[in-house]
Each structure stands twice: as structure tokens, then as C-alpha cells.
Amino acid sequence: MKLGLTLSSEEHGPRRLIDMAVLAEDSHFDFVSISDHFHPWISSQGHSPFVWSVLGGIASVTERVEVGIGVTCPILRIHPAILAQAAATTSLLLDGRLIWGVGTGENLNEHVLGDPWPIYEVRAEMLEESIDLIRRLWTEDSVTHRGEYFTVEDARILDRPDHPIPIVVSASGENSAELAARVGDGLWLSSLNEETITAFEAAGGSGPIFSQLTLCWGPDKDEAIDLVHRQWPNTGLPGQLN
């Protein structure tokens, strides 16, 4: 088992997130994770810096701690070819410490360019195609791809990862768990969901399973409860509402 610390990009600005990564490494956490969002979940959280810039800052001040992205939606807001280049560069800066979580996204973050929001089944197909395309861009000299959802023309990533980047797929139910088992290098969960883990393993899934525990610590219980209600009310909602 490894223990990590979530860098809450919804609650903190970029410099504070970088400082927290250093504190996590100094405190002997095994890894840190950080979300890839355009918006926070609710406005009172107050922050949402561009994750790839923050990752470059983290790479410059840490040496040991693994760094996970939890998670990127590589199908709408940013084209998967651009994200393949971003992840490759970030992995080089981190000397192979990058763990890349990906998922089918939330309309909250992905609607900002005005594109239609596909149903889950379509987004799952898009995610599977994007993962295949990303892996090709990391390993092939030149990639031309004309797929169902994405087109790439003579694309070359010259600064490729020195180490394989694990692509860990987010899931919250049986269908997404089967997708994670089929195309992912592991499973990413927003909470400990035994049914999803069972479905992932039953479908032949292997690799690490990342699960998040959300808590609020404070010297005064009532103040801590008030903070949770103001900053993270969405964590009290079940399933897809969360």
C-alpha cells in the first residue's frame, strides 16, 4: 500500500500547490495527486489553476514523490494529441514519476468551449480511442490517425517519455470498470467503491487501484463541520451526483 496526499487545486492557488507538494515529499508521502479541471466544483472553493503549469513547478522542486493527475478528460476540452505531448514533457521533467489518471469527464468542466456533451456511451468510445492514440504518439515516429472521433496528421512527439507513463482509468460503476480493465494500467476511484473494484478485477483489470478518502481536520469540530459545508458540500452527494 502507498499513501498519497491530494493537492486540492479547487482550494489553493498554483504556488501554494507547489509548496504542498514539497511538504508532502518531506513528510514521506509516497505520491501526490492533483485534479485537471477548468472550474472548481463550487464557486466558494475559489481556485482552479492550469494543472500542466503547476506540474512543471512541482517537477522543479521535488525529487522522489510520485505525481498523479486525478483525472484528465482527454476527449473534449483539449485534444488528446496535445495532451500526449503535455504528459510526455511532464514525465521527462519528473524523471518518470508521472501517473496519469484519465476519465470521461464532467460537463461542469468540459462545456466551456460550447461543444455538445455526449452521452456516457459515446464518451467511453472517445476515451478508448484517445488512449490508443496517445500511446501511439508516445511510441511511433509519426502518427496519422483518422478515427471515429479524432484526426491527427503526421504528428511527431520528439521528446518522448523515457519511462512508460501509466494511464489509470477512472471508474464509478460496472461499465466504466470494464473499460478501465480493458484499456487502463490501473483503476482510479474518487472514493472506496468495492463494487467497482470487484467489477474491475472480474473483467481482468490489473495494476494499482487509487482510492481517495476525503476528510477535514481542525482543532474545533464545529468549525471543521462548517468548513466542510462551505467548501465541499458535493462530497455528501451519492454516486454520479458527486
N, C-alpha and C positions, 0 to 999 in steps of 0.2 A: 504493500500500500504506500502511496505517496500523498503528501498533504500540500495543498496549494492555497494561495490567497487570491481572491478576486479583486482586481483593481477596478473599482466602480467608476467607470467613465461617465455614468449618469450623475454622480455626486461630486466629482472632482475635475479640476482643470488639468491641462496637459503636464505642467511642471510638477504638480502635486502627485500625479500618477507615476511619473518617473521616480520621484523621491520615495514613493511607497514601494516600488519595485526593488529599490536598493534596500529599504528596510526589511522587505520580505527575504531577500537573499542573506542579509546579515543575521536575520532571525532563524535561518536554517529551514525555511520552507523549500520544498522540492521544486515547485513551479508557481508561476502566477498566471492568471488568465485575465483577459480584457475583452469587452464586447466591441462589436463593429456595428455601430448604429449611426444614423443621421440625427435622430431625435432621442431624448431620454423617454422613459415610459410615461412620466407625467411631468408637467412643467415645473413643479416645485423642486424637482431634483436638480435642475438648473444647469447641467453641463452635457456636452456630447462632442468632445474633440475628435478630429480625424485620426482614426486608430493607427494608420500606417506611419504617420509622422511621429506619434507617441512611441511606436515600436522602435523606430530608429533611435530615439532618445534613450530608451531602455537598453538597447544594444550597446550604446556607448558607455554606459555606467555600470553594467553588470558583467559577470564573468561565468557564473555557474548555473544560476537558476534557469530552468526551462520556462519558455514563454508560450502560452496557449492563447489562441483567439477564439472566443466563445460567444457567438459564432458569426461568420460572414455568410451573407446570401449572395452567391456568385452568379445570379441569373438575371437581374433587372437593373438595379441602380448603377452597377459597374460591370462592364463586360468581363467575362471570365479570362480573356486573353490579357487584359490589363492587370487583373488580379493575379494571374500566374506570374507576371513579371514582378509585381509588388512583393509577392510571397518569396520568390526566388531571391530577390535582393535582400529582403529582411532576413532570410535564412543565412545568407552569407555574412551579414553583419552580426548575427547571433552565433556564428560558428556552429550551425546545425542544431541550435536549441529550440527551433520553432516547431510548435504543434498547431496545426490549422484545423479548427472546427468550422464546419460548413453546414448550412441548412436551407430550407425552402423559404425562410424569411417571414416577416410580419408586414402587413400592409402599412402599419404605423411608420415604418422606416423606408419602405420601398416605393411608396406612392409619389415621392417628391418630384419626380420627373414627368408625372402625368400619364405614365403608361398604364394600360389596363392591368388589373390584379387577377391573374389566372386562378382557377380552382386548384386545390391541392394536387390532384392527379396530374395536371399539366405542369405545375411547378416541380413535382417529383421527376418527371421526364426531363425537364430543363436542367435540374440539378445533376442527374445522372450524365447527361450529355456534357455539361460543363466540367465535371470531374474528369471525364475521359479526355476532353480537350486540354485541360490544364496539365494533366500528366504527360500528354504528348508534347506539349510545348516545353516541358522540363527535360525531355529526353531526346527529341528529334531535332535534326539540324534545321529543317524548315517544315512548317506545317501549313497546309492548305486544307480547309475544312468547310464543307457546305452541308450542314446538318439540318435537322428539323427546326431548330431554334437559333443556331448561331452560325455565323460565317467568319472565317479567317482566311486571309490571302497572303501566302508566302511570309508567314510570321516566324521570326527567329528571336529567341532569347539567348543572347550571347553570354551573359553572366548567370549561368545555371547553378542550381544548388549543389554544393559539394557533398551534402548528405541528403538522403531521402527525407522528404517532408511528409510526415504522417497526415493524412486527410481524415479527420474524425468527423463522422456524420451525426448531426443532431436528430433526435427522435423523441416522440412523445406518445406513440401508440404502436399498434401491431404493424400497420402498413409501413410507417416510416422506419420501424426497427428492422423490417425485412430489407428495406432499401439500404440502410446502414450496413447490414450484414453483407449485402451483395457488392457494394461499391466502396465501402469505407475501410479504413485501417483501425477503426475503433468506434465507440459509441459515446455521444455527448448528451448528457441529461441536465435539465435545469433543476431537477430535484431527484431524490432517490425513488425510482419507479420500478418496482420489482417485476411488474407485468411486462414492461417494455424490455427490461434486461432479459427476461425469460424468452420473449419473442425473438430478440436479437440472437441469443445463443442457439435457440431452436432452429433458426434459419442459417446456422453455420457461421455466425459472426465471431470474430476473434479480435484480439488487440485490447488496448486499455479501455476502461469504462470510466468516464469522467462524470461525477455527480456533484451537484452544488448544494450546500447547506446554507440557508440564509438566516442570519441572526443579528440581533442588535445588542451590543454591550454598553452598559452605562452604570455609573455609581448609584443612580437613583432609578428604581424600577418604573415609577410613573413617568419620569422624563423619557426613559427609553421607549416605553409604550407609545407616548405621544409622538416621538420621533418616527417610529415605525409607521404610525397612522398618517403622518405628513409626507414622509419620503417614499415609503414602499407599500402603499395600500394594495397594489396589484398582486403582491405575493400571497395575499389571503384568498385570492380567487382560484378556483379549481381548473385543471385541465387547460383547454385552449384559451380560456378567458385570461389566463396568466401569461 
